[in-house]
């Protein structure tokens, strides 16, 4: 899955970019936090797990 698509999905439910890590980005929504790898393509299983975690 494309990283941009995953980020757009997270932003659509209120996540905002917080900071860059060494090889990942951190997105937050209140007390919720999600760490997204900084790759153009994200492993399909990982992407599905992240979306499922937030009910998308």
mmCIF file as Biopython writes it, N, C-alpha, C and O atoms, coordinates in Angstrom:
data_model
#
loop_
_atom_site.group_PDB
_atom_site.id
_atom_site.type_symbol
_atom_site.label_atom_id
_atom_site.label_alt_id
_atom_site.label_comp_id
_atom_site.label_asym_id
_atom_site.label_entity_id
_atom_site.label_seq_id
_atom_site.pdbx_PDB_ins_code
_atom_site.Cartn_x
_atom_site.Cartn_y
_atom_site.Cartn_z
_atom_site.occupancy
_atom_site.B_iso_or_equiv
_atom_site.auth_seq_id
_atom_site.auth_asym_id
_atom_site.pdbx_PDB_model_num
ATOM 1   N N  . UNK A ? 1  ? 0.845   -1.171 0.000  1.0 0.0 1  A 1 
ATOM 2   C CA . UNK A ? 1  ? 0.000   0.000  0.000  1.0 0.0 1  A 1 
ATOM 3   C C  . UNK A ? 1  ? 0.892   1.236  0.000  1.0 0.0 1  A 1 
ATOM 4   O O  . UNK A ? 1  ? 1.935   1.256  0.653  1.0 0.0 1  A 1 
ATOM 5   N N  . UNK A ? 2  ? 0.488   2.237  -0.715 1.0 0.0 2  A 1 
ATOM 6   C CA . UNK A ? 2  ? 1.247   3.488  -0.767 1.0 0.0 2  A 1 
ATOM 7   C C  . UNK A ? 2  ? 1.154   4.208  0.579  1.0 0.0 2  A 1 
ATOM 8   O O  . UNK A ? 2  ? 0.095   4.246  1.206  1.0 0.0 2  A 1 
ATOM 9   N N  . UNK A ? 3  ? 2.266   4.769  1.002  1.0 0.0 3  A 1 
ATOM 10  C CA . UNK A ? 3  ? 2.309   5.493  2.268  1.0 0.0 3  A 1 
ATOM 11  C C  . UNK A ? 3  ? 1.339   6.678  2.243  1.0 0.0 3  A 1 
ATOM 12  O O  . UNK A ? 3  ? 0.655   6.946  3.231  1.0 0.0 3  A 1 
ATOM 13  N N  . UNK A ? 4  ? 1.284   7.377  1.123  1.0 0.0 4  A 1 
ATOM 14  C CA . UNK A ? 4  ? 0.415   8.554  1.019  1.0 0.0 4  A 1 
ATOM 15  C C  . UNK A ? 4  ? -1.052  8.185  1.235  1.0 0.0 4  A 1 
ATOM 16  O O  . UNK A ? 4  ? -1.794  8.930  1.877  1.0 0.0 4  A 1 
ATOM 17  N N  . UNK A ? 5  ? -1.470  7.034  0.698  1.0 0.0 5  A 1 
ATOM 18  C CA . UNK A ? 5  ? -2.853  6.584  0.850  1.0 0.0 5  A 1 
ATOM 19  C C  . UNK A ? 5  ? -3.158  6.298  2.324  1.0 0.0 5  A 1 
ATOM 20  O O  . UNK A ? 5  ? -4.208  6.695  2.828  1.0 0.0 5  A 1 
ATOM 21  N N  . UNK A ? 6  ? -2.249  5.616  3.007  1.0 0.0 6  A 1 
ATOM 22  C CA . UNK A ? 6  ? -2.431  5.292  4.413  1.0 0.0 6  A 1 
ATOM 23  C C  . UNK A ? 6  ? -2.512  6.564  5.255  1.0 0.0 6  A 1 
ATOM 24  O O  . UNK A ? 6  ? -3.356  6.663  6.145  1.0 0.0 6  A 1 
ATOM 25  N N  . UNK A ? 7  ? -1.653  7.521  4.984  1.0 0.0 7  A 1 
ATOM 26  C CA . UNK A ? 7  ? -1.653  8.779  5.733  1.0 0.0 7  A 1 
ATOM 27  C C  . UNK A ? 7  ? -2.948  9.548  5.496  1.0 0.0 7  A 1 
ATOM 28  O O  . UNK A ? 7  ? -3.508  10.114 6.434  1.0 0.0 7  A 1 
ATOM 29  N N  . UNK A ? 8  ? -3.425  9.575  4.267  1.0 0.0 8  A 1 
ATOM 30  C CA . UNK A ? 8  ? -4.686  10.267 3.968  1.0 0.0 8  A 1 
ATOM 31  C C  . UNK A ? 8  ? -5.845  9.648  4.732  1.0 0.0 8  A 1 
ATOM 32  O O  . UNK A ? 8  ? -6.722  10.358 5.225  1.0 0.0 8  A 1 
ATOM 33  N N  . UNK A ? 9  ? -5.848  8.308  4.832  1.0 0.0 9  A 1 
ATOM 34  C CA . UNK A ? 9  ? -6.902  7.627  5.584  1.0 0.0 9  A 1 
ATOM 35  C C  . UNK A ? 9  ? -6.844  8.022  7.059  1.0 0.0 9  A 1 
ATOM 36  O O  . UNK A ? 9  ? -7.878  8.307  7.665  1.0 0.0 9  A 1 
ATOM 37  N N  . UNK A ? 10 ? -5.643  8.042  7.640  1.0 0.0 10 A 1 
ATOM 38  C CA . UNK A ? 10 ? -5.497  8.411  9.048  1.0 0.0 10 A 1 
ATOM 39  C C  . UNK A ? 10 ? -5.893  9.873  9.271  1.0 0.0 10 A 1 
ATOM 40  O O  . UNK A ? 10 ? -6.556  10.192 10.258 1.0 0.0 10 A 1 
ATOM 41  N N  . UNK A ? 11 ? -5.490  10.759 8.360  1.0 0.0 11 A 1 
ATOM 42  C CA . UNK A ? 11 ? -5.833  12.173 8.499  1.0 0.0 11 A 1 
ATOM 43  C C  . UNK A ? 11 ? -7.336  12.394 8.374  1.0 0.0 11 A 1 
ATOM 44  O O  . UNK A ? 11 ? -7.876  13.334 8.957  1.0 0.0 11 A 1 
ATOM 45  N N  . UNK A ? 12 ? -8.012  11.533 7.615  1.0 0.0 12 A 1 
ATOM 46  C CA . UNK A ? 12 ? -9.457  11.691 7.447  1.0 0.0 12 A 1 
ATOM 47  C C  . UNK A ? 12 ? -10.224 11.431 8.743  1.0 0.0 12 A 1 
ATOM 48  O O  . UNK A ? 12 ? -11.362 11.878 8.887  1.0 0.0 12 A 1 
ATOM 49  N N  . UNK A ? 13 ? -9.610  10.709 9.691  1.0 0.0 13 A 1 
ATOM 50  C CA . UNK A ? 13 ? -10.276 10.465 10.973 1.0 0.0 13 A 1 
ATOM 51  C C  . UNK A ? 13 ? -9.650  11.291 12.096 1.0 0.0 13 A 1 
ATOM 52  O O  . UNK A ? 13 ? -9.874  11.004 13.272 1.0 0.0 13 A 1 
ATOM 53  N N  . UNK A ? 14 ? -8.874  12.307 11.746 1.0 0.0 14 A 1 
ATOM 54  C CA . UNK A ? 14 ? -8.412  13.270 12.733 1.0 0.0 14 A 1 
ATOM 55  C C  . UNK A ? 14 ? -6.967  13.197 13.162 1.0 0.0 14 A 1 
ATOM 56  O O  . UNK A ? 14 ? -6.555  13.977 14.021 1.0 0.0 14 A 1 
ATOM 57  N N  . UNK A ? 15 ? -6.170  12.288 12.600 1.0 0.0 15 A 1 
ATOM 58  C CA . UNK A ? 15 ? -4.759  12.227 12.970 1.0 0.0 15 A 1 
ATOM 59  C C  . UNK A ? 15 ? -4.006  13.385 12.335 1.0 0.0 15 A 1 
ATOM 60  O O  . UNK A ? 15 ? -4.281  13.766 11.197 1.0 0.0 15 A 1 
ATOM 61  N N  . UNK A ? 16 ? -3.054  13.944 13.078 1.0 0.0 16 A 1 
ATOM 62  C CA . UNK A ? 16 ? -2.207  15.043 12.601 1.0 0.0 16 A 1 
ATOM 63  C C  . UNK A ? 16 ? -0.744  14.628 12.721 1.0 0.0 16 A 1 
ATOM 64  O O  . UNK A ? 16 ? -0.370  13.882 13.626 1.0 0.0 16 A 1 
ATOM 65  N N  . UNK A ? 17 ? 0.068   15.117 11.805 1.0 0.0 17 A 1 
ATOM 66  C CA . UNK A ? 17 ? 1.510   14.852 11.847 1.0 0.0 17 A 1 
ATOM 67  C C  . UNK A ? 17 ? 2.093   15.505 13.087 1.0 0.0 17 A 1 
ATOM 68  O O  . UNK A ? 17 ? 1.831   16.677 13.359 1.0 0.0 17 A 1 
ATOM 69  N N  . UNK A ? 18 ? 2.894   14.741 13.849 1.0 0.0 18 A 1 
ATOM 70  C CA . UNK A ? 18 ? 3.541   15.304 15.042 1.0 0.0 18 A 1 
ATOM 71  C C  . UNK A ? 18 ? 5.028   15.534 14.813 1.0 0.0 18 A 1 
ATOM 72  O O  . UNK A ? 18 ? 5.535   16.634 15.032 1.0 0.0 18 A 1 
ATOM 73  N N  . UNK A ? 19 ? 5.734   14.473 14.365 1.0 0.0 19 A 1 
ATOM 74  C CA . UNK A ? 19 ? 7.188   14.619 14.213 1.0 0.0 19 A 1 
ATOM 75  C C  . UNK A ? 19 ? 7.746   13.491 13.358 1.0 0.0 19 A 1 
ATOM 76  O O  . UNK A ? 19 ? 7.086   12.480 13.119 1.0 0.0 19 A 1 
ATOM 77  N N  . UNK A ? 20 ? 8.989   13.694 12.900 1.0 0.0 20 A 1 
ATOM 78  C CA . UNK A ? 20 ? 9.737   12.668 12.186 1.0 0.0 20 A 1 
ATOM 79  C C  . UNK A ? 20 ? 10.555  11.882 13.199 1.0 0.0 20 A 1 
ATOM 80  O O  . UNK A ? 20 ? 11.157  12.463 14.101 1.0 0.0 20 A 1 
ATOM 81  N N  . UNK A ? 21 ? 10.578  10.571 13.054 1.0 0.0 21 A 1 
ATOM 82  C CA . UNK A ? 21 ? 11.497  9.739  13.820 1.0 0.0 21 A 1 
ATOM 83  C C  . UNK A ? 21 ? 12.700  9.468  12.938 1.0 0.0 21 A 1 
ATOM 84  O O  . UNK A ? 21 ? 12.879  10.141 11.923 1.0 0.0 21 A 1 
ATOM 85  N N  . UNK A ? 22 ? 13.517  8.511  13.295 1.0 0.0 22 A 1 
ATOM 86  C CA . UNK A ? 22 ? 14.700  8.226  12.490 1.0 0.0 22 A 1 
ATOM 87  C C  . UNK A ? 22 ? 14.320  7.622  11.138 1.0 0.0 22 A 1 
ATOM 88  O O  . UNK A ? 22 ? 14.865  8.019  10.108 1.0 0.0 22 A 1 
ATOM 89  N N  . UNK A ? 23 ? 13.393  6.669  11.134 1.0 0.0 23 A 1 
ATOM 90  C CA . UNK A ? 23 ? 12.947  6.089  9.859  1.0 0.0 23 A 1 
ATOM 91  C C  . UNK A ? 23 ? 11.435  5.908  9.838  1.0 0.0 23 A 1 
ATOM 92  O O  . UNK A ? 23 ? 10.914  5.035  9.143  1.0 0.0 23 A 1 
ATOM 93  N N  . UNK A ? 24 ? 10.726  6.753  10.616 1.0 0.0 24 A 1 
ATOM 94  C CA . UNK A ? 24 ? 9.272   6.691  10.660 1.0 0.0 24 A 1 
ATOM 95  C C  . UNK A ? 24 ? 8.721   8.082  10.977 1.0 0.0 24 A 1 
ATOM 96  O O  . UNK A ? 24 ? 9.462   8.976  11.385 1.0 0.0 24 A 1 
ATOM 97  N N  . UNK A ? 25 ? 7.419   8.249  10.785 1.0 0.0 25 A 1 
ATOM 98  C CA . UNK A ? 25 ? 6.727   9.479  11.140 1.0 0.0 25 A 1 
ATOM 99  C C  . UNK A ? 25 ? 5.706   9.149  12.217 1.0 0.0 25 A 1 
ATOM 100 O O  . UNK A ? 25 ? 5.159   8.047  12.246 1.0 0.0 25 A 1 
ATOM 101 N N  . UNK A ? 26 ? 5.452   10.105 13.100 1.0 0.0 26 A 1 
ATOM 102 C CA . UNK A ? 26 ? 4.508   9.900  14.186 1.0 0.0 26 A 1 
ATOM 103 C C  . UNK A ? 26 ? 3.296   10.792 13.951 1.0 0.0 26 A 1 
ATOM 104 O O  . UNK A ? 26 ? 3.426   11.997 13.734 1.0 0.0 26 A 1 
ATOM 105 N N  . UNK A ? 27 ? 2.116   10.179 13.998 1.0 0.0 27 A 1 
ATOM 106 C CA . UNK A ? 27 ? 0.851   10.880 13.844 1.0 0.0 27 A 1 
ATOM 107 C C  . UNK A ? 27 ? 0.063   10.716 15.138 1.0 0.0 27 A 1 
ATOM 108 O O  . UNK A ? 27 ? 0.060   9.639  15.734 1.0 0.0 27 A 1 
ATOM 109 N N  . UNK A ? 28 ? -0.608  11.790 15.576 1.0 0.0 28 A 1 
ATOM 110 C CA . UNK A ? 28 ? -1.349  11.748 16.836 1.0 0.0 28 A 1 
ATOM 111 C C  . UNK A ? 28 ? -2.768  12.277 16.643 1.0 0.0 28 A 1 
ATOM 112 O O  . UNK A ? 28 ? -3.057  13.062 15.740 1.0 0.0 28 A 1 
ATOM 113 N N  . UNK A ? 29 ? -3.645  11.803 17.543 1.0 0.0 29 A 1 
ATOM 114 C CA . UNK A ? 29 ? -5.030  12.287 17.628 1.0 0.0 29 A 1 
ATOM 115 C C  . UNK A ? 29 ? -5.388  12.211 19.098 1.0 0.0 29 A 1 
ATOM 116 O O  . UNK A ? 29 ? -5.735  11.144 19.605 1.0 0.0 29 A 1 
ATOM 117 N N  . UNK A ? 30 ? -5.304  13.348 19.784 1.0 0.0 30 A 1 
ATOM 118 C CA . UNK A ? 30 ? -5.524  13.338 21.236 1.0 0.0 30 A 1 
ATOM 119 C C  . UNK A ? 30 ? -4.453  12.496 21.904 1.0 0.0 30 A 1 
ATOM 120 O O  . UNK A ? 30 ? -3.265  12.794 21.791 1.0 0.0 30 A 1 
ATOM 121 N N  . UNK A ? 31 ? -4.869  11.442 22.603 1.0 0.0 31 A 1 
ATOM 122 C CA . UNK A ? 31 ? -3.906  10.537 23.246 1.0 0.0 31 A 1 
ATOM 123 C C  . UNK A ? 31 ? -3.536  9.366  22.355 1.0 0.0 31 A 1 
ATOM 124 O O  . UNK A ? 31 ? -2.659  8.579  22.710 1.0 0.0 31 A 1 
ATOM 125 N N  . UNK A ? 32 ? -4.191  9.229  21.191 1.0 0.0 32 A 1 
ATOM 126 C CA . UNK A ? 32 ? -3.884  8.146  20.253 1.0 0.0 32 A 1 
ATOM 127 C C  . UNK A ? 32 ? -2.619  8.489  19.479 1.0 0.0 32 A 1 
ATOM 128 O O  . UNK A ? 32 ? -2.395  9.644  19.116 1.0 0.0 32 A 1 
ATOM 129 N N  . UNK A ? 33 ? -1.805  7.491  19.233 1.0 0.0 33 A 1 
ATOM 130 C CA . UNK A ? 33 ? -0.548  7.690  18.513 1.0 0.0 33 A 1 
ATOM 131 C C  . UNK A ? 33 ? -0.365  6.554  17.527 1.0 0.0 33 A 1 
ATOM 132 O O  . UNK A ? 33 ? -0.599  5.394  17.866 1.0 0.0 33 A 1 
ATOM 133 N N  . UNK A ? 34 ? 0.053   6.873  16.306 1.0 0.0 34 A 1 
ATOM 134 C CA . UNK A ? 34 ? 0.336   5.848  15.300 1.0 0.0 34 A 1 
ATOM 135 C C  . UNK A ? 34 ? 1.677   6.161  14.656 1.0 0.0 34 A 1 
ATOM 136 O O  . UNK A ? 34 ? 1.955   7.305  14.298 1.0 0.0 34 A 1 
ATOM 137 N N  . UNK A ? 35 ? 2.503   5.133  14.513 1.0 0.0 35 A 1 
ATOM 138 C CA . UNK A ? 35 ? 3.825   5.279  13.915 1.0 0.0 35 A 1 
ATOM 139 C C  . UNK A ? 35 ? 3.780   4.666  12.524 1.0 0.0 35 A 1 
ATOM 140 O O  . UNK A ? 35 ? 3.432   3.497  12.360 1.0 0.0 35 A 1 
ATOM 141 N N  . UNK A ? 36 ? 4.135   5.467  11.523 1.0 0.0 36 A 1 
ATOM 142 C CA . UNK A ? 36 ? 4.085   5.040  10.133 1.0 0.0 36 A 1 
ATOM 143 C C  . UNK A ? 36 ? 5.511   4.975  9.586  1.0 0.0 36 A 1 
ATOM 144 O O  . UNK A ? 36 ? 6.248   5.957  9.671  1.0 0.0 36 A 1 
ATOM 145 N N  . UNK A ? 37 ? 5.907   3.830  9.027  1.0 0.0 37 A 1 
ATOM 146 C CA . UNK A ? 37 ? 7.242   3.744  8.430  1.0 0.0 37 A 1 
ATOM 147 C C  . UNK A ? 37 ? 7.390   4.735  7.274  1.0 0.0 37 A 1 
ATOM 148 O O  . UNK A ? 37 ? 6.428   4.990  6.550  1.0 0.0 37 A 1 
ATOM 149 N N  . UNK A ? 38 ? 8.565   5.281  7.104  1.0 0.0 38 A 1 
ATOM 150 C CA . UNK A ? 38 ? 8.788   6.243  6.033  1.0 0.0 38 A 1 
ATOM 151 C C  . UNK A ? 38 ? 9.332   5.516  4.800  1.0 0.0 38 A 1 
ATOM 152 O O  . UNK A ? 38 ? 10.518  5.602  4.480  1.0 0.0 38 A 1 
ATOM 153 N N  . UNK A ? 39 ? 8.436   4.800  4.119  1.0 0.0 39 A 1 
ATOM 154 C CA . UNK A ? 39 ? 8.734   4.105  2.874  1.0 0.0 39 A 1 
ATOM 155 C C  . UNK A ? 39 ? 7.644   4.463  1.888  1.0 0.0 39 A 1 
ATOM 156 O O  . UNK A ? 39 ? 6.510   4.722  2.292  1.0 0.0 39 A 1 
ATOM 157 N N  . UNK A ? 40 ? 7.963   4.484  0.597  1.0 0.0 40 A 1 
ATOM 158 C CA . UNK A ? 40 ? 6.924   4.767  -0.396 1.0 0.0 40 A 1 
ATOM 159 C C  . UNK A ? 40 ? 5.874   3.673  -0.405 1.0 0.0 40 A 1 
ATOM 160 O O  . UNK A ? 40 ? 4.684   3.955  -0.545 1.0 0.0 40 A 1 
ATOM 161 N N  . UNK A ? 41 ? 6.301   2.430  -0.256 1.0 0.0 41 A 1 
ATOM 162 C CA . UNK A ? 41 ? 5.387   1.280  -0.175 1.0 0.0 41 A 1 
ATOM 163 C C  . UNK A ? 41 ? 5.480   0.684  1.222  1.0 0.0 41 A 1 
ATOM 164 O O  . UNK A ? 41 ? 6.572   0.396  1.714  1.0 0.0 41 A 1 
ATOM 165 N N  . UNK A ? 42 ? 4.320   0.501  1.859  1.0 0.0 42 A 1 
ATOM 166 C CA . UNK A ? 42 ? 4.268   -0.094 3.180  1.0 0.0 42 A 1 
ATOM 167 C C  . UNK A ? 42 ? 3.746   -1.514 3.034  1.0 0.0 42 A 1 
ATOM 168 O O  . UNK A ? 42 ? 2.811   -1.762 2.273  1.0 0.0 42 A 1 
ATOM 169 N N  . UNK A ? 43 ? 4.350   -2.445 3.763  1.0 0.0 43 A 1 
ATOM 170 C CA . UNK A ? 43 ? 3.946   -3.832 3.729  1.0 0.0 43 A 1 
ATOM 171 C C  . UNK A ? 43 ? 2.429   -3.935 3.876  1.0 0.0 43 A 1 
ATOM 172 O O  . UNK A ? 43 ? 1.846   -3.306 4.759  1.0 0.0 43 A 1 
ATOM 173 N N  . UNK A ? 44 ? 1.791   -4.725 3.014  1.0 0.0 44 A 1 
ATOM 174 C CA . UNK A ? 44 ? 0.334   -4.819 2.963  1.0 0.0 44 A 1 
ATOM 175 C C  . UNK A ? 44 ? -0.268  -5.283 4.291  1.0 0.0 44 A 1 
ATOM 176 O O  . UNK A ? 44 ? -1.294  -4.758 4.723  1.0 0.0 44 A 1 
ATOM 177 N N  . UNK A ? 45 ? 0.367   -6.267 4.942  1.0 0.0 45 A 1 
ATOM 178 C CA . UNK A ? 45 ? -0.157  -6.754 6.226  1.0 0.0 45 A 1 
ATOM 179 C C  . UNK A ? 45 ? -0.100  -5.666 7.297  1.0 0.0 45 A 1 
ATOM 180 O O  . UNK A ? 45 ? -1.040  -5.509 8.077  1.0 0.0 45 A 1 
ATOM 181 N N  . UNK A ? 46 ? 0.992   -4.923 7.333  1.0 0.0 46 A 1 
ATOM 182 C CA . UNK A ? 46 ? 1.131   -3.852 8.313  1.0 0.0 46 A 1 
ATOM 183 C C  . UNK A ? 46 ? 0.096   -2.763 8.061  1.0 0.0 46 A 1 
ATOM 184 O O  . UNK A ? 46 ? -0.546  -2.287 8.997  1.0 0.0 46 A 1 
ATOM 185 N N  . UNK A ? 47 ? -0.067  -2.367 6.805  1.0 0.0 47 A 1 
ATOM 186 C CA . UNK A ? 47 ? -1.025  -1.317 6.463  1.0 0.0 47 A 1 
ATOM 187 C C  . UNK A ? 47 ? -2.446  -1.733 6.851  1.0 0.0 47 A 1 
ATOM 188 O O  . UNK A ? 47 ? -3.193  -0.939 7.423  1.0 0.0 47 A 1 
ATOM 189 N N  . UNK A ? 48 ? -2.819  -2.977 6.539  1.0 0.0 48 A 1 
ATOM 190 C CA . UNK A ? 48 ? -4.157  -3.463 6.895  1.0 0.0 48 A 1 
ATOM 191 C C  . UNK A ? 48 ? -4.350  -3.498 8.405  1.0 0.0 48 A 1 
ATOM 192 O O  . UNK A ? 48 ? -5.428  -3.173 8.903  1.0 0.0 48 A 1 
ATOM 193 N N  . UNK A ? 49 ? -3.311  -3.889 9.135  1.0 0.0 49 A 1 
ATOM 194 C CA . UNK A ? 49 ? -3.399  -3.943 10.597 1.0 0.0 49 A 1 
ATOM 195 C C  . UNK A ? 49 ? -3.602  -2.539 11.178 1.0 0.0 49 A 1 
ATOM 196 O O  . UNK A ? 49 ? -4.386  -2.362 12.111 1.0 0.0 49 A 1 
ATOM 197 N N  . UNK A ? 50 ? -2.904  -1.548 10.634 1.0 0.0 50 A 1 
ATOM 198 C CA . UNK A ? 50 ? -3.055  -0.174 11.109 1.0 0.0 50 A 1 
ATOM 199 C C  . UNK A ? 50 ? -4.470  0.318  10.832 1.0 0.0 50 A 1 
ATOM 200 O O  . UNK A ? 50 ? -5.102  0.905  11.709 1.0 0.0 50 A 1 
ATOM 201 N N  . UNK A ? 51 ? -4.973  0.086  9.623  1.0 0.0 51 A 1 
ATOM 202 C CA . UNK A ? 51 ? -6.327  0.528  9.277  1.0 0.0 51 A 1 
ATOM 203 C C  . UNK A ? 51 ? -7.371  -0.192 10.134 1.0 0.0 51 A 1 
ATOM 204 O O  . UNK A ? 51 ? -8.333  0.429  10.588 1.0 0.0 51 A 1 
ATOM 205 N N  . UNK A ? 52 ? -7.192  -1.467 10.354 1.0 0.0 52 A 1 
ATOM 206 C CA . UNK A ? 52 ? -8.139  -2.243 11.150 1.0 0.0 52 A 1 
ATOM 207 C C  . UNK A ? 52 ? -8.136  -1.752 12.607 1.0 0.0 52 A 1 
ATOM 208 O O  . UNK A ? 52 ? -9.181  -1.698 13.256 1.0 0.0 52 A 1 
ATOM 209 N N  . UNK A ? 53 ? -6.950  -1.397 13.104 1.0 0.0 53 A 1 
ATOM 210 C CA . UNK A ? 53 ? -6.825  -0.903 14.479 1.0 0.0 53 A 1 
ATOM 211 C C  . UNK A ? 53 ? -7.693  0.325  14.721 1.0 0.0 53 A 1 
ATOM 212 O O  . UNK A ? 53 ? -8.240  0.487  15.811 1.0 0.0 53 A 1 
ATOM 213 N N  . UNK A ? 54 ? -7.826  1.191  13.720 1.0 0.0 54 A 1 
ATOM 214 C CA . UNK A ? 54 ? -8.592  2.412  13.848 1.0 0.0 54 A 1 
ATOM 215 C C  . UNK A ? 54 ? -9.974  2.317  13.198 1.0 0.0 54 A 1 
ATOM 216 O O  . UNK A ? 54 ? -10.670 3.325  13.075 1.0 0.0 54 A 1 
ATOM 217 N N  . UNK A ? 55 ? -10.371 1.124  12.785 1.0 0.0 55 A 1 
ATOM 218 C CA . UNK A ? 55 ? -11.720 0.918  12.264 1.0 0.0 55 A 1 
ATOM 219 C C  . UNK A ? 55 ? -11.943 1.449  10.863 1.0 0.0 55 A 1 
ATOM 220 O O  . UNK A ? 55 ? -13.043 1.888  10.528 1.0 0.0 55 A 1 
ATOM 221 N N  . UNK A ? 56 ? -10.906 1.412  10.047 1.0 0.0 56 A 1 
ATOM 222 C CA . UNK A ? 56 ? -11.043 1.901  8.668  1.0 0.0 56 A 1 
ATOM 223 C C  . UNK A ? 56 ? -11.092 0.751  7.685  1.0 0.0 56 A 1 
ATOM 224 O O  . UNK A ? 56 ? -11.206 0.973  6.479  1.0 0.0 56 A 1 
#
